[in-house]
């Protein structure tokens, strides 16, 4: 079995190094930047280190492999599928590990499915330099089962989401709302805490609130409580914003949070739940969607 890589940047390189350590023999790669005066040198050095054979054209690659992993910049993803389409062999497994949106992944599948290939939307859920080929992967698409069967024997950690392309990427991108958003919030919080010389007290207080329960329990309490108290909390956050601005601290995250809370308050969920805090966050989200749809009409 031969594995082909389209795009030989960090992700493809780290994956190749790991697979070679597991005994995977034949790995081939094509990168459009192969002959670039600067980046081409790095690609060739990485390929030599990872024992990967470089090819000059995508057709040369796809004629030889049973599995192709596309690891290109997200904004080039669909364009690359157009380039590869004429060279895809029947039964080939096309694995897209880019950070493209679910819509792009679905459109790529529509674009190539006439070639009778199997498609996998693969979302890598960790850092490749640390995990290499063992990075946790969520996978969706009609080629997922075959992908798991063929590659799990080499130590790859693949979890099936569904047969629907785009759903694996949706998990990753939705998760990023929290993971990237909370980091931005941390910066704003810590700058304010340090400015007022109260960082130890602030961190200790938040730690006490958050540490006693699981993430899901804390999330549920905050979401269901906000359904009843959104207006009051948006007003309180206004005081935080005023404090930040008085101290010349960027308050972008707090302003965004206040805007979100004000929007929730306008949905009048307090009346919806008769002033009583609901038991589960799903009740709140469904009520938000229903009220938003009603207001739109």
C-alpha beads as a LAMMPS data file, in Angstrom:
LAMMPS data file: protein, C-alpha beads

297 atoms
296 bonds

1 atom types
1 bond types

-500.0 500.0 xlo xhi
-500.0 500.0 ylo yhi
-500.0 500.0 zlo zhi

Masses

1 110.0

Atoms # bond

1 1 1 0.000 0.000 0.000
2 1 1 1.259 3.440 -0.955
3 1 1 0.304 6.725 0.701
4 1 1 0.359 9.995 -1.223
5 1 1 0.608 13.441 0.313
6 1 1 -0.500 16.558 -1.525
7 1 1 1.152 19.472 0.248
8 1 1 4.283 18.740 2.220
9 1 1 4.228 21.313 4.983
10 1 1 4.559 20.713 8.704
11 1 1 1.469 18.499 9.041
12 1 1 2.449 16.132 6.237
13 1 1 6.066 16.057 7.378
14 1 1 5.259 15.200 11.002
15 1 1 2.734 12.569 9.947
16 1 1 5.294 10.990 7.618
17 1 1 7.973 10.845 10.299
18 1 1 5.584 9.046 12.647
19 1 1 4.314 6.589 10.050
20 1 1 7.852 5.717 8.996
21 1 1 8.662 4.928 12.612
22 1 1 5.695 2.532 12.583
23 1 1 7.078 0.746 9.532
24 1 1 4.956 2.303 6.785
25 1 1 7.148 1.818 3.744
26 1 1 5.986 3.785 0.713
27 1 1 5.113 7.457 1.183
28 1 1 5.113 9.786 -1.813
29 1 1 4.486 13.537 -1.870
30 1 1 3.769 16.394 -4.226
31 1 1 3.963 20.069 -3.336
32 1 1 3.329 22.927 -5.723
33 1 1 6.191 24.823 -4.035
34 1 1 8.718 22.073 -4.707
35 1 1 10.784 24.195 -7.091
36 1 1 10.376 27.476 -5.212
37 1 1 13.813 29.080 -4.671
38 1 1 13.297 29.333 -0.907
39 1 1 10.569 26.937 0.219
40 1 1 11.623 24.211 -2.182
41 1 1 14.827 23.667 -0.237
42 1 1 12.919 23.171 3.009
43 1 1 10.526 20.732 1.352
44 1 1 13.403 18.651 -0.020
45 1 1 15.199 18.639 3.330
46 1 1 12.057 17.523 5.140
47 1 1 11.362 14.821 2.571
48 1 1 14.895 13.473 2.948
49 1 1 14.583 13.440 6.725
50 1 1 11.189 11.692 6.617
51 1 1 12.231 9.274 3.842
52 1 1 9.477 10.493 1.555
53 1 1 9.762 10.372 -2.239
54 1 1 8.961 13.684 -3.928
55 1 1 7.228 13.775 -7.303
56 1 1 7.067 16.612 -9.795
57 1 1 3.386 16.412 -10.793
58 1 1 0.092 15.494 -9.059
59 1 1 -0.742 13.001 -11.798
60 1 1 2.509 11.127 -11.166
61 1 1 1.546 10.871 -7.500
62 1 1 -2.071 9.802 -7.893
63 1 1 -1.248 7.136 -10.466
64 1 1 0.773 5.294 -7.826
65 1 1 -1.157 5.577 -4.541
66 1 1 -4.258 4.033 -2.983
67 1 1 -4.641 6.732 -0.328
68 1 1 -4.086 10.454 -0.812
69 1 1 -3.924 12.908 2.082
70 1 1 -4.536 16.521 1.092
71 1 1 -2.783 18.872 3.517
72 1 1 -2.817 22.282 1.833
73 1 1 -3.787 25.772 3.064
74 1 1 -7.542 25.999 3.630
75 1 1 -7.991 28.772 1.066
76 1 1 -6.522 26.495 -1.631
77 1 1 -8.470 23.378 -0.716
78 1 1 -11.227 23.404 -3.341
79 1 1 -8.843 24.637 -6.026
80 1 1 -6.549 21.680 -5.307
81 1 1 -9.462 19.252 -5.604
82 1 1 -10.027 20.568 -9.126
83 1 1 -6.378 19.912 -9.980
84 1 1 -6.458 16.395 -8.549
85 1 1 -9.855 15.378 -9.932
86 1 1 -8.713 14.241 -13.408
87 1 1 -6.054 11.975 -11.893
88 1 1 -8.108 10.214 -9.189
89 1 1 -8.333 6.443 -9.545
90 1 1 -11.517 4.518 -8.858
91 1 1 -11.541 3.334 -5.235
92 1 1 -8.880 5.791 -4.099
93 1 1 -9.394 7.185 -0.573
94 1 1 -9.226 10.994 -0.648
95 1 1 -8.482 12.279 2.860
96 1 1 -8.812 16.018 3.417
97 1 1 -7.031 17.143 6.595
98 1 1 -7.187 20.876 5.873
99 1 1 -8.810 23.384 8.221
100 1 1 -11.506 24.240 5.683
101 1 1 -15.118 24.869 6.638
102 1 1 -17.793 22.161 6.506
103 1 1 -19.259 23.779 3.374
104 1 1 -15.932 23.551 1.555
105 1 1 -15.524 19.898 2.530
106 1 1 -19.039 19.140 1.273
107 1 1 -18.368 20.963 -1.997
108 1 1 -15.135 19.050 -2.531
109 1 1 -16.969 15.783 -2.041
110 1 1 -19.629 16.837 -4.559
111 1 1 -16.862 17.821 -6.954
112 1 1 -15.018 14.498 -6.897
113 1 1 -17.677 11.894 -6.101
114 1 1 -18.279 11.227 -9.794
115 1 1 -14.775 9.759 -9.923
116 1 1 -15.956 6.856 -7.727
117 1 1 -13.520 7.629 -4.932
118 1 1 -14.001 7.450 -1.183
119 1 1 -13.870 10.727 0.726
120 1 1 -12.825 11.486 4.284
121 1 1 -13.181 14.810 6.039
122 1 1 -10.450 14.475 8.680
123 1 1 -10.119 17.003 11.501
124 1 1 -6.842 16.821 13.409
125 1 1 -7.517 17.673 17.044
126 1 1 -4.031 18.275 18.412
127 1 1 -0.525 19.537 17.612
128 1 1 1.288 17.443 14.980
129 1 1 4.831 18.150 16.290
130 1 1 3.829 16.474 19.558
131 1 1 1.548 13.648 18.381
132 1 1 2.824 13.159 14.821
133 1 1 0.717 10.454 13.090
134 1 1 -0.973 9.628 16.397
135 1 1 -2.710 12.991 16.577
136 1 1 -6.384 12.409 17.477
137 1 1 -8.433 12.614 14.274
138 1 1 -12.188 12.973 13.911
139 1 1 -13.363 11.620 10.568
140 1 1 -16.561 11.781 8.542
141 1 1 -17.410 10.726 5.012
142 1 1 -18.031 7.503 3.126
143 1 1 -14.368 6.485 3.279
144 1 1 -14.054 6.719 7.052
145 1 1 -14.392 3.012 7.826
146 1 1 -11.726 2.093 5.258
147 1 1 -9.470 4.870 6.544
148 1 1 -9.715 3.488 10.078
149 1 1 -9.214 -0.098 8.933
150 1 1 -6.114 0.683 6.891
151 1 1 -4.357 3.212 9.120
152 1 1 -5.182 2.253 12.706
153 1 1 -2.729 -0.648 12.377
154 1 1 0.001 1.996 12.108
155 1 1 -1.004 3.665 15.379
156 1 1 -3.278 6.365 14.001
157 1 1 -6.000 7.489 16.429
158 1 1 -9.127 7.928 14.289
159 1 1 -12.682 8.329 15.588
160 1 1 -15.663 8.106 13.261
161 1 1 -18.150 10.962 13.479
162 1 1 -20.518 10.028 10.648
163 1 1 -20.646 9.333 6.932
164 1 1 -21.428 12.994 6.211
165 1 1 -18.500 15.108 4.965
166 1 1 -18.110 18.331 6.916
167 1 1 -19.301 17.078 10.282
168 1 1 -15.799 16.267 11.542
169 1 1 -14.580 19.740 10.568
170 1 1 -17.645 21.264 12.218
171 1 1 -16.606 19.742 15.543
172 1 1 -13.119 21.198 15.226
173 1 1 -14.259 24.686 14.234
174 1 1 -16.980 24.860 16.892
175 1 1 -14.471 23.722 19.497
176 1 1 -12.194 26.535 18.322
177 1 1 -14.833 29.112 19.255
178 1 1 -14.124 28.210 22.858
179 1 1 -10.433 27.339 22.689
180 1 1 -9.414 30.493 20.792
181 1 1 -12.049 32.711 22.363
182 1 1 -11.145 31.846 25.927
183 1 1 -7.462 32.623 25.278
184 1 1 -8.403 36.108 24.063
185 1 1 -10.536 36.496 27.175
186 1 1 -7.628 35.397 29.373
187 1 1 -5.436 38.134 27.912
188 1 1 -8.021 40.802 28.696
189 1 1 -8.637 39.419 32.178
190 1 1 -4.951 39.093 33.115
191 1 1 -3.988 42.503 31.803
192 1 1 -6.696 44.087 33.953
193 1 1 -5.807 41.981 36.991
194 1 1 -2.126 42.882 36.687
195 1 1 -2.869 46.586 36.140
196 1 1 -4.808 46.696 39.397
197 1 1 -2.289 44.436 41.169
198 1 1 -4.955 41.879 42.110
199 1 1 -3.989 38.955 39.854
200 1 1 -3.543 36.436 42.678
201 1 1 -6.937 37.235 44.169
202 1 1 -8.705 37.189 40.812
203 1 1 -7.147 33.890 39.717
204 1 1 -7.811 32.295 43.093
205 1 1 -11.439 33.410 43.071
206 1 1 -12.100 32.100 39.556
207 1 1 -10.250 28.894 40.339
208 1 1 -12.487 28.266 43.349
209 1 1 -15.586 28.785 41.201
210 1 1 -14.446 26.614 38.302
211 1 1 -12.533 23.799 39.999
212 1 1 -15.329 22.341 42.095
213 1 1 -17.359 21.120 39.104
214 1 1 -16.743 19.565 35.708
215 1 1 -16.617 21.751 32.614
216 1 1 -20.067 20.538 31.553
217 1 1 -21.608 21.220 34.962
218 1 1 -20.162 24.730 35.078
219 1 1 -21.201 25.446 31.500
220 1 1 -24.728 24.251 32.200
221 1 1 -25.058 26.423 35.312
222 1 1 -23.792 29.552 33.581
223 1 1 -25.907 29.117 30.447
224 1 1 -29.140 28.296 32.266
225 1 1 -28.575 31.081 34.792
226 1 1 -27.957 33.625 32.051
227 1 1 -31.290 32.706 30.457
228 1 1 -32.914 34.361 33.481
229 1 1 -30.320 37.022 34.317
230 1 1 -28.948 38.113 30.926
231 1 1 -30.015 41.751 31.261
232 1 1 -28.539 42.177 34.737
233 1 1 -25.304 40.505 33.720
234 1 1 -24.959 42.710 30.632
235 1 1 -25.315 45.794 32.847
236 1 1 -22.715 44.462 35.290
237 1 1 -20.342 43.801 32.450
238 1 1 -20.788 47.428 31.428
239 1 1 -19.067 48.369 34.677
240 1 1 -16.164 46.116 33.787
241 1 1 -15.881 47.763 30.379
242 1 1 -15.875 51.230 31.915
243 1 1 -13.089 50.163 34.292
244 1 1 -11.006 48.763 31.431
245 1 1 -11.409 51.823 29.256
246 1 1 -10.553 54.150 32.127
247 1 1 -7.314 52.184 32.496
248 1 1 -6.594 52.227 28.734
249 1 1 -7.021 48.454 28.485
250 1 1 -8.531 46.985 25.323
251 1 1 -12.040 45.797 26.195
252 1 1 -12.929 44.043 22.926
253 1 1 -13.816 40.711 24.524
254 1 1 -15.932 42.261 27.260
255 1 1 -17.767 44.423 24.732
256 1 1 -18.476 41.388 22.573
257 1 1 -19.765 39.486 25.603
258 1 1 -22.026 42.394 26.595
259 1 1 -23.421 42.557 23.058
260 1 1 -24.165 38.827 23.172
261 1 1 -25.851 39.144 26.571
262 1 1 -27.930 42.094 25.389
263 1 1 -29.083 40.020 22.430
264 1 1 -30.065 37.169 24.745
265 1 1 -31.926 39.583 27.025
266 1 1 -34.001 40.803 24.051
267 1 1 -35.231 37.252 23.514
268 1 1 -37.063 37.521 26.868
269 1 1 -36.183 34.013 27.980
270 1 1 -37.035 34.948 31.565
271 1 1 -40.702 35.093 30.581
272 1 1 -40.353 31.928 28.518
273 1 1 -39.209 30.015 31.592
274 1 1 -41.543 31.853 34.000
275 1 1 -38.613 33.313 35.878
276 1 1 -37.305 29.874 36.861
277 1 1 -33.850 28.690 35.854
278 1 1 -34.162 25.768 33.402
279 1 1 -32.429 22.514 34.155
280 1 1 -30.408 21.989 30.999
281 1 1 -28.557 24.176 28.527
282 1 1 -30.303 22.508 25.574
283 1 1 -33.633 23.969 26.700
284 1 1 -32.046 27.415 26.557
285 1 1 -30.475 27.005 23.127
286 1 1 -33.704 25.682 21.653
287 1 1 -35.626 28.580 23.181
288 1 1 -33.085 31.035 21.746
289 1 1 -33.484 29.555 18.281
290 1 1 -37.278 29.532 18.490
291 1 1 -37.471 33.130 19.724
292 1 1 -34.979 34.311 17.107
293 1 1 -37.017 32.645 14.353
294 1 1 -40.241 34.180 15.701
295 1 1 -38.723 37.664 15.826
296 1 1 -37.363 37.258 12.290
297 1 1 -40.848 36.520 11.025

Bonds

1 1 1 2
2 1 2 3
3 1 3 4
4 1 4 5
5 1 5 6
6 1 6 7
7 1 7 8
8 1 8 9
9 1 9 10
10 1 10 11
11 1 11 12
12 1 12 13
13 1 13 14
14 1 14 15
15 1 15 16
16 1 16 17
17 1 17 18
18 1 18 19
19 1 19 20
20 1 20 21
21 1 21 22
22 1 22 23
23 1 23 24
24 1 24 25
25 1 25 26
26 1 26 27
27 1 27 28
28 1 28 29
29 1 29 30
30 1 30 31
31 1 31 32
32 1 32 33
33 1 33 34
34 1 34 35
35 1 35 36
36 1 36 37
37 1 37 38
38 1 38 39
39 1 39 40
40 1 40 41
41 1 41 42
42 1 42 43
43 1 43 44
44 1 44 45
45 1 45 46
46 1 46 47
47 1 47 48
48 1 48 49
49 1 49 50
50 1 50 51
51 1 51 52
52 1 52 53
53 1 53 54
54 1 54 55
55 1 55 56
56 1 56 57
57 1 57 58
58 1 58 59
59 1 59 60
60 1 60 61
61 1 61 62
62 1 62 63
63 1 63 64
64 1 64 65
65 1 65 66
66 1 66 67
67 1 67 68
68 1 68 69
69 1 69 70
70 1 70 71
71 1 71 72
72 1 72 73
73 1 73 74
74 1 74 75
75 1 75 76
76 1 76 77
77 1 77 78
78 1 78 79
79 1 79 80
80 1 80 81
81 1 81 82
82 1 82 83
83 1 83 84
84 1 84 85
85 1 85 86
86 1 86 87
87 1 87 88
88 1 88 89
89 1 89 90
90 1 90 91
91 1 91 92
92 1 92 93
93 1 93 94
94 1 94 95
95 1 95 96
96 1 96 97
97 1 97 98
98 1 98 99
99 1 99 100
100 1 100 101
101 1 101 102
102 1 102 103
103 1 103 104
104 1 104 105
105 1 105 106
106 1 106 107
107 1 107 108
108 1 108 109
109 1 109 110
110 1 110 111
111 1 111 112
112 1 112 113
113 1 113 114
114 1 114 115
115 1 115 116
116 1 116 117
117 1 117 118
118 1 118 119
119 1 119 120
120 1 120 121
121 1 121 122
122 1 122 123
123 1 123 124
124 1 124 125
125 1 125 126
126 1 126 127
127 1 127 128
128 1 128 129
129 1 129 130
130 1 130 131
131 1 131 132
132 1 132 133
133 1 133 134
134 1 134 135
135 1 135 136
136 1 136 137
137 1 137 138
138 1 138 139
139 1 139 140
140 1 140 141
141 1 141 142
142 1 142 143
143 1 143 144
144 1 144 145
145 1 145 146
146 1 146 147
147 1 147 148
148 1 148 149
149 1 149 150
150 1 150 151
151 1 151 152
152 1 152 153
153 1 153 154
154 1 154 155
155 1 155 156
156 1 156 157
157 1 157 158
158 1 158 159
159 1 159 160
160 1 160 161
161 1 161 162
162 1 162 163
163 1 163 164
164 1 164 165
165 1 165 166
166 1 166 167
167 1 167 168
168 1 168 169
169 1 169 170
170 1 170 171
171 1 171 172
172 1 172 173
173 1 173 174
174 1 174 175
175 1 175 176
176 1 176 177
177 1 177 178
178 1 178 179
179 1 179 180
180 1 180 181
181 1 181 182
182 1 182 183
183 1 183 184
184 1 184 185
185 1 185 186
186 1 186 187
187 1 187 188
188 1 188 189
189 1 189 190
190 1 190 191
191 1 191 192
192 1 192 193
193 1 193 194
194 1 194 195
195 1 195 196
196 1 196 197
197 1 197 198
198 1 198 199
199 1 199 200
200 1 200 201
201 1 201 202
202 1 202 203
203 1 203 204
204 1 204 205
205 1 205 206
206 1 206 207
207 1 207 208
208 1 208 209
209 1 209 210
210 1 210 211
211 1 211 212
212 1 212 213
213 1 213 214
214 1 214 215
215 1 215 216
216 1 216 217
217 1 217 218
218 1 218 219
219 1 219 220
220 1 220 221
221 1 221 222
222 1 222 223
223 1 223 224
224 1 224 225
225 1 225 226
226 1 226 227
227 1 227 228
228 1 228 229
229 1 229 230
230 1 230 231
231 1 231 232
232 1 232 233
233 1 233 234
234 1 234 235
235 1 235 236
236 1 236 237
237 1 237 238
238 1 238 239
239 1 239 240
240 1 240 241
241 1 241 242
242 1 242 243
243 1 243 244
244 1 244 245
245 1 245 246
246 1 246 247
247 1 247 248
248 1 248 249
249 1 249 250
250 1 250 251
251 1 251 252
252 1 252 253
253 1 253 254
254 1 254 255
255 1 255 256
256 1 256 257
257 1 257 258
258 1 258 259
259 1 259 260
260 1 260 261
261 1 261 262
262 1 262 263
263 1 263 264
264 1 264 265
265 1 265 266
266 1 266 267
267 1 267 268
268 1 268 269
269 1 269 270
270 1 270 271
271 1 271 272
272 1 272 273
273 1 273 274
274 1 274 275
275 1 275 276
276 1 276 277
277 1 277 278
278 1 278 279
279 1 279 280
280 1 280 281
281 1 281 282
282 1 282 283
283 1 283 284
284 1 284 285
285 1 285 286
286 1 286 287
287 1 287 288
288 1 288 289
289 1 289 290
290 1 290 291
291 1 291 292
292 1 292 293
293 1 293 294
294 1 294 295
295 1 295 296
296 1 296 297
